[in-house]
Amino acid sequence: MELQLGVLGVGHLSTAILQGVFEHGVLDPGSVLLADRDPDRLEDFAGLGCPVVPSTELVRAPRILCAVRPQDFPAAAAELAPLGSEHLVISVMAGLGSDSIRSSLGGACRVVRTMPNAGAVLGCSMTAVARGPGATDDDDAFVERLFGAIGLTVEIDERMLSAATAVSGSGPGWVYLLASAMHDAAVAVGFDSQLADTKVRQTILAAARTLETSGQPFDQLIEGIASKGGTTEAGLRVMRENGFVEAVVAGITAARDRGDALGAADQ
Ligand SMILES: NC(=O)c1ccc[n+]([C@@H]2O[C@H](COP(=O)([O-])OP(=O)(O)OC[C@H]3O[C@@H](n4cnc5c(N)ncnc54)[C@H](OP(=O)(O)O)[C@@H]3O)[C@@H](O)[C@H]2O)c1
């Protein structure tokens, strides 16, 4: 069978991607080479028919998904290098620029960077895709198919990857903070912690499903439940007066700036 992809590092993220890719029939397991330090992580996929190889042999595949932790990449790159211009490297690694990835691998390979989020394991990732040096339309199309199997993809300029990480990569964290604050507020108005927890989770689930299925703009959704002089309107007014929106904008901007600083340190 013609090899399509090699995967370096079969941890949490690669496992989610491979499950989506095989479930949706995007690739045949026999066409995907896998390498990881821990053989236990490979057992299930080997059972499906994926060839397991030492990382040095991943170069047999025309495309290599690099899914090791960023701090493990220099050692991993030494096992793969040098790659030629016939190789596409697809990175999910946060903070490593495409030029730096390319030069660690010998300076000739094509690179596409991606930034999925924790939704990958549920098939609802928001993945940003950024073309790096040498990448072609065909490379983009392949990457879209790969990450389309675990959710939505959007193509952006690489300079916007830190911003994408701040909005959607770290995004679940902002919602968890809101959940935690709502829980504390529910306790403050008299519910016990367990009931507060249940009420918050179910409420955010309902809001998430509405956001998923309704095409209405956010302002209209808010208007739809905030009748004049009512309870929701009173709460929203006080939240806004207390800087809710400004705090969210400042937090996301700080996350973007931290991503840029980490990326600059890698250069
Ligand atoms: N998890 C997410 O939701 C998410 C979202 C966006 C981006 N990412 C990015 O995705 C990458 C992987 O994240 P993850 O959460 O999947 O990490 P992970 O679960 O730790 O998986 C990484 C895997 O790579 C293996 N590995 C490291 N160096 C290797 C080498 N030289 N040869 C073979 N295998 C090697 C690790 O083995 P050991 O454990 O033995 O070291 C581990 O099994 C990171 O760069 C992260 O920034 C993750």
The ligand as an SDF file (V2000), in Angstrom:
LIG
                    3D

 48 52  0  0  0  0  0  0  0  0999 V2000
   -3.1310   17.9020   23.5420 N   0  0  0  0  0  0  0  0  0  0  0  0
   -3.7010   18.9330   22.8970 C   0  0  0  0  0  0  0  0  0  0  0  0
   -4.9360   19.1790   23.0010 O   0  0  0  0  0  0  0  0  0  0  0  0
   -2.8760   19.8260   21.9760 C   0  0  0  0  0  0  0  0  0  0  0  0
   -3.4910   20.9060   21.3210 C   0  0  0  0  0  0  0  0  0  0  0  0
   -2.7260   21.6830   20.4500 C   0  0  0  0  0  0  0  0  0  0  0  0
   -1.3920   21.3900   20.2370 C   0  0  0  0  0  0  0  0  0  0  0  0
   -0.8080   20.3610   20.8990 N   0  0  0  0  0  0  0  0  0  0  0  0
    0.6110   20.0650   20.6260 C   0  0  0  0  0  0  0  0  0  0  0  0
    0.7100   18.7020   20.2670 O   0  0  0  0  0  0  0  0  0  0  0  0
    1.9700   18.1630   20.6790 C   0  0  0  0  0  0  0  0  0  0  0  0
    1.6960   16.8470   21.4130 C   0  0  0  0  0  0  0  0  0  0  0  0
    0.8420   17.0850   22.5180 O   0  0  0  0  0  0  0  0  0  0  0  0
    0.2220   15.8540   23.3040 P   0  0  0  0  0  0  0  0  0  0  0  0
   -0.6870   16.4340   24.3240 O   0  0  0  0  0  0  0  0  0  0  0  0
   -0.2980   14.8250   22.3600 O   0  0  0  0  0  0  0  0  0  0  0  0
    1.5690   15.3030   24.0290 O   0  0  0  0  0  0  0  0  0  0  0  0
    1.8600   13.8360   24.5670 P   0  0  0  0  0  0  0  0  0  0  0  0
    0.5840   13.1630   24.9680 O   0  0  0  0  0  0  0  0  0  0  0  0
    2.9530   13.9800   25.5900 O   0  0  0  0  0  0  0  0  0  0  0  0
    2.4320   13.0520   23.2780 O   0  0  0  0  0  0  0  0  0  0  0  0
    3.7290   13.2060   22.7800 C   0  0  0  0  0  0  0  0  0  0  0  0
    4.2730   11.8090   22.5110 C   0  0  0  0  0  0  0  0  0  0  0  0
    5.5050   11.9130   21.7810 O   0  0  0  0  0  0  0  0  0  0  0  0
    6.4170   10.9570   22.3190 C   0  0  0  0  0  0  0  0  0  0  0  0
    7.7740   11.3430   21.9440 N   0  0  0  0  0  0  0  0  0  0  0  0
    8.5080   12.3870   22.3640 C   0  0  0  0  0  0  0  0  0  0  0  0
    9.7210   12.4000   21.7560 N   0  0  0  0  0  0  0  0  0  0  0  0
    9.7560   11.3300   20.9120 C   0  0  0  0  0  0  0  0  0  0  0  0
   10.7190   10.8190   19.9990 C   0  0  0  0  0  0  0  0  0  0  0  0
   11.9220   11.4010   19.8510 N   0  0  0  0  0  0  0  0  0  0  0  0
   10.4090    9.7060   19.2860 N   0  0  0  0  0  0  0  0  0  0  0  0
    9.2060    9.1060   19.4480 C   0  0  0  0  0  0  0  0  0  0  0  0
    8.2340    9.5530   20.3010 N   0  0  0  0  0  0  0  0  0  0  0  0
    8.5050   10.6550   21.0280 C   0  0  0  0  0  0  0  0  0  0  0  0
    6.1350   11.0400   23.8030 C   0  0  0  0  0  0  0  0  0  0  0  0
    6.7160    9.9670   24.5110 O   0  0  0  0  0  0  0  0  0  0  0  0
    7.0830   10.2030   26.1050 P   0  0  0  0  0  0  0  0  0  0  0  0
    5.7950   10.5250   26.7950 O   0  0  0  0  0  0  0  0  0  0  0  0
    7.6780    8.8970   26.4990 O   0  0  0  0  0  0  0  0  0  0  0  0
    8.0300   11.3620   26.1420 O   0  0  0  0  0  0  0  0  0  0  0  0
    4.5930   11.0260   23.7970 C   0  0  0  0  0  0  0  0  0  0  0  0
    4.0910    9.7190   23.6660 O   0  0  0  0  0  0  0  0  0  0  0  0
    2.6440   19.2410   21.5430 C   0  0  0  0  0  0  0  0  0  0  0  0
    3.6630   19.8660   20.7950 O   0  0  0  0  0  0  0  0  0  0  0  0
    1.5360   20.2310   21.8440 C   0  0  0  0  0  0  0  0  0  0  0  0
    2.0130   21.5790   21.8610 O   0  0  0  0  0  0  0  0  0  0  0  0
   -1.5240   19.5600   21.7620 C   0  0  0  0  0  0  0  0  0  0  0  0
  1  2  1  0
  2  3  2  0
  2  4  1  0
  4  5  1  0
  4 48  2  0
  5  6  2  0
  6  7  1  0
  7  8  2  0
  8  9  1  0
  8 48  1  0
  9 10  1  0
  9 46  1  0
 10 11  1  0
 11 12  1  0
 11 44  1  0
 12 13  1  0
 13 14  1  0
 14 15  2  0
 14 16  1  0
 14 17  1  0
 17 18  1  0
 18 19  2  0
 18 20  1  0
 18 21  1  0
 21 22  1  0
 22 23  1  0
 23 24  1  0
 23 42  1  0
 24 25  1  0
 25 26  1  0
 25 36  1  0
 26 27  1  0
 26 35  1  0
 27 28  2  0
 28 29  1  0
 29 30  1  0
 29 35  2  0
 30 31  1  0
 30 32  2  0
 32 33  1  0
 33 34  2  0
 34 35  1  0
 36 37  1  0
 36 42  1  0
 37 38  1  0
 38 39  2  0
 38 40  1  0
 38 41  1  0
 42 43  1  0
 44 45  1  0
 44 46  1  0
 46 47  1  0
M  CHG  2   8   1  16  -1
M  END
$$$$
